[in-house]
Amino acid sequence: MIDFAQNIVEGKINLDHLWKLTDKEIIQILSNVRGIGKWKIECTLLFGMGRLNILPAGDIALRKVLKTVWGLKQTPSEKDVEKLGLNW
């Protein structure tokens, strides 16, 4: 979070400008900040920015729920969840 804040202070990240970008552009920008990973960015897009077309496929809790709900023998991989989510 320190690096994120530093980037804002230094003008490298403009929070107001992020709202105008696509999900992919935001992921690309924020993933370059140390300590911010894809899952955190996806959850920020989904819950913080109201971007409803996001599926945090790497979320282990989501993957375990899918295993249970769909009666799978093993926990699906991130790629499996992405494939399953195409129809959502």
Backbone as CSV, one residue per row, in Angstrom:
resi,resn,N_x,N_y,N_z,CA_x,CA_y,CA_z,C_x,C_y,C_z
1,MET,0.821,-1.190,0.000,0.000,0.000,0.000,0.868,1.259,0.000
2,ILE,2.058,1.143,0.584,2.955,2.297,0.603,3.346,2.676,-0.827
3,ASP,3.689,1.680,-1.640,4.048,1.968,-3.030,2.861,2.554,-3.801
4,PHE,1.682,2.060,-3.522,0.475,2.578,-4.173,0.296,4.057,-3.819
5,ALA,0.388,4.361,-2.533,0.252,5.747,-2.088,1.350,6.632,-2.686
6,GLN,2.550,6.116,-2.734,3.682,6.861,-3.304,3.424,7.183,-4.771
7,ASN,2.892,6.217,-5.509,2.574,6.433,-6.922,1.514,7.517,-7.098
8,ILE,0.574,7.575,-6.189,-0.461,8.614,-6.250,0.168,9.982,-5.973
9,VAL,0.957,10.072,-4.922,1.610,11.333,-4.553,2.517,11.832,-5.674
10,GLU,3.234,10.921,-6.311,4.156,11.291,-7.386,3.451,11.544,-8.722
11,GLY,2.145,11.349,-8.753,1.391,11.597,-9.980,1.462,10.480,-11.003
12,LYS,2.001,9.345,-10.625,2.092,8.203,-11.540,0.743,7.515,-11.705
13,ILE,-0.089,7.603,-10.664,-1.438,7.053,-10.713,-2.405,8.172,-10.349
14,ASN,-3.364,8.395,-11.236,-4.397,9.396,-11.013,-5.706,8.654,-10.756
15,LEU,-6.190,8.706,-9.526,-7.379,7.942,-9.157,-8.606,8.353,-9.971
16,ASP,-8.758,9.642,-10.236,-9.904,10.089,-11.033,-9.829,9.539,-12.455
17,HIS,-8.626,9.463,-12.993,-8.440,8.962,-14.361,-8.745,7.470,-14.467
18,LEU,-8.490,6.717,-13.388,-8.745,5.270,-13.419,-10.194,4.963,-13.780
19,TRP,-11.126,5.808,-13.335,-12.547,5.581,-13.593,-12.870,5.622,-15.078
20,LYS,-12.022,6.262,-15.863,-12.271,6.406,-17.297,-11.660,5.279,-18.123
21,LEU,-10.885,4.430,-17.488,-10.163,3.371,-18.188,-10.956,2.070,-18.229
22,THR,-10.561,1.196,-19.136,-11.164,-0.135,-19.202,-10.602,-0.995,-18.068
23,ASP,-11.271,-2.084,-17.793,-10.790,-3.022,-16.769,-9.369,-3.472,-17.085
24,LYS,-9.148,-3.811,-18.343,-7.832,-4.301,-18.767,-6.754,-3.239,-18.546
25,GLU,-7.065,-1.991,-18.853,-6.101,-0.907,-18.656,-5.785,-0.705,-17.173
26,ILE,-6.813,-0.794,-16.342,-6.609,-0.637,-14.895,-5.750,-1.777,-14.360
27,ILE,-6.041,-2.992,-14.790,-5.246,-4.144,-14.355,-3.792,-3.958,-14.764
28,GLN,-3.568,-3.488,-15.972,-2.202,-3.288,-16.467,-1.464,-2.242,-15.630
29,ILE,-2.117,-1.141,-15.324,-1.476,-0.073,-14.552,-1.198,-0.509,-13.118
30,LEU,-2.208,-1.041,-12.458,-2.062,-1.365,-11.035,-1.193,-2.592,-10.783
31,SER,-1.107,-3.484,-11.743,-0.277,-4.674,-11.538,1.217,-4.335,-11.535
32,ASN,1.551,-3.139,-11.976,2.940,-2.689,-11.931,3.345,-2.121,-10.583
33,VAL,2.384,-2.007,-9.681,2.669,-1.477,-8.346,3.022,-2.644,-7.426
34,ARG,4.172,-2.533,-6.766,4.612,-3.602,-5.861,3.573,-3.815,-4.765
35,GLY,3.207,-5.076,-4.561,2.271,-5.431,-3.507,0.823,-5.508,-3.948
36,ILE,0.563,-5.152,-5.187,-0.809,-5.224,-5.696,-0.861,-6.304,-6.766
37,GLY,-1.626,-7.339,-6.487,-1.751,-8.453,-7.426,-3.083,-8.450,-8.144
38,LYS,-3.213,-9.378,-9.040,-4.404,-9.477,-9.888,-5.685,-9.631,-9.067
39,TRP,-5.646,-10.480,-8.040,-6.845,-10.708,-7.236,-7.294,-9.422,-6.561
40,LYS,-6.365,-8.680,-5.997,-6.709,-7.428,-5.314,-7.299,-6.417,-6.306
41,ILE,-6.727,-6.362,-7.486,-7.226,-5.439,-8.507,-8.630,-5.848,-8.946
42,GLU,-8.822,-7.137,-9.189,-10.142,-7.615,-9.618,-11.203,-7.341,-8.567
43,CYS,-10.877,-7.560,-7.308,-11.843,-7.291,-6.239,-12.123,-5.800,-6.115
44,THR,-11.113,-4.970,-6.332,-11.314,-3.518,-6.314,-12.223,-3.097,-7.463
45,LEU,-11.994,-3.662,-8.635,-12.856,-3.364,-9.778,-14.297,-3.790,-9.495
46,LEU,-14.462,-4.967,-8.958,-15.788,-5.521,-8.713,-16.512,-4.801,-7.580
47,PHE,-15.895,-4.753,-6.427,-16.571,-4.226,-5.236,-16.395,-2.720,-5.041
48,GLY,-15.245,-2.201,-5.421,-14.981,-0.787,-5.202,-15.432,0.114,-6.335
49,MET,-15.388,-0.424,-7.560,-15.722,0.393,-8.715,-17.009,-0.055,-9.406
50,GLY,-17.622,-1.109,-8.895,-18.897,-1.567,-9.446,-18.818,-2.129,-10.852
51,ARG,-17.663,-2.643,-11.220,-17.493,-3.257,-12.546,-17.973,-4.701,-12.442
52,LEU,-19.154,-4.961,-12.926,-19.807,-6.251,-12.702,-19.367,-7.358,-13.645
53,ASN,-18.537,-7.040,-14.619,-18.103,-8.059,-15.570,-16.731,-8.625,-15.189
54,ILE,-16.462,-8.699,-13.894,-15.181,-9.182,-13.392,-15.418,-10.497,-12.650
55,LEU,-14.557,-11.455,-12.903,-14.618,-12.730,-12.199,-13.234,-13.007,-11.609
56,PRO,-13.073,-12.829,-10.298,-11.765,-13.096,-9.679,-11.505,-14.601,-9.609
57,ALA,-11.144,-15.173,-10.755,-11.018,-16.617,-10.907,-9.924,-17.226,-10.036
58,GLY,-8.974,-16.421,-9.593,-7.909,-16.923,-8.741,-8.294,-17.000,-7.269
59,ASP,-9.461,-16.495,-6.923,-9.915,-16.485,-5.529,-10.152,-17.918,-5.056
60,ILE,-9.364,-18.347,-4.087,-9.440,-19.743,-3.625,-10.797,-20.063,-2.997
61,ALA,-11.394,-19.097,-2.309,-12.713,-19.341,-1.712,-13.747,-19.584,-2.806
62,LEU,-13.712,-18.794,-3.855,-14.630,-18.980,-4.978,-14.412,-20.344,-5.622
63,ARG,-13.167,-20.713,-5.794,-12.864,-21.998,-6.420,-13.356,-23.166,-5.571
64,LYS,-13.233,-23.048,-4.246,-13.717,-24.118,-3.354,-15.243,-24.204,-3.383
65,VAL,-15.908,-23.063,-3.462,-17.369,-23.060,-3.543,-17.819,-23.717,-4.846
66,LEU,-17.156,-23.391,-5.935,-17.513,-24.007,-7.213,-17.329,-25.517,-7.167
67,LYS,-16.292,-25.961,-6.511,-16.060,-27.401,-6.360,-17.248,-28.040,-5.647
68,THR,-17.678,-27.410,-4.564,-18.787,-27.953,-3.770,-20.108,-27.879,-4.528
69,VAL,-20.437,-26.708,-5.058,-21.724,-26.497,-5.722,-21.877,-27.383,-6.953
70,TRP,-20.812,-27.533,-7.711,-20.896,-28.326,-8.928,-20.450,-29.767,-8.728
71,GLY,-20.159,-30.147,-7.495,-19.803,-31.531,-7.191,-18.558,-32.009,-7.920
72,LEU,-17.571,-31.149,-8.046,-16.338,-31.517,-8.737,-15.448,-32.350,-7.815
73,LYS,-14.616,-33.203,-8.390,-13.723,-34.044,-7.598,-12.534,-33.266,-7.057
74,GLN,-12.118,-32.229,-7.769,-11.005,-31.415,-7.295,-11.329,-29.942,-7.485
75,THR,-10.642,-29.120,-6.758,-10.835,-27.680,-6.864,-10.407,-27.219,-8.255
76,PRO,-11.280,-26.480,-8.951,-10.922,-26.041,-10.303,-9.768,-25.037,-10.273
77,SER,-8.973,-25.051,-11.314,-7.871,-24.102,-11.440,-8.437,-22.734,-11.832
78,GLU,-7.579,-21.744,-11.796,-7.995,-20.401,-12.215,-8.463,-20.425,-13.666
79,LYS,-7.742,-21.145,-14.510,-8.123,-21.243,-15.929,-9.470,-21.952,-16.093
80,ASP,-9.709,-22.991,-15.254,-10.996,-23.695,-15.300,-12.137,-22.747,-14.945
81,VAL,-11.941,-21.936,-13.910,-12.977,-20.996,-13.481,-13.232,-19.968,-14.582
82,GLU,-12.181,-19.492,-15.229,-12.353,-18.543,-16.332,-13.200,-19.159,-17.443
83,LYS,-12.950,-20.436,-17.767,-13.731,-21.105,-18.795,-15.187,-21.265,-18.358
84,LEU,-15.386,-21.672,-17.095,-16.748,-21.844,-16.575,-17.486,-20.509,-16.555
85,GLY,-16.771,-19.430,-16.303,-17.382,-18.115,-16.197,-17.736,-17.465,-17.517
86,LEU,-17.287,-18.017,-18.615,-17.599,-17.418,-19.918,-19.102,-17.336,-20.174
87,ASN,-19.839,-18.285,-19.644,-21.288,-18.309,-19.869,-22.074,-17.471,-18.869
88,TRP,-21.389,-16.882,-17.882,-22.124,-16.104,-16.874,-22.523,-14.790,-17.420
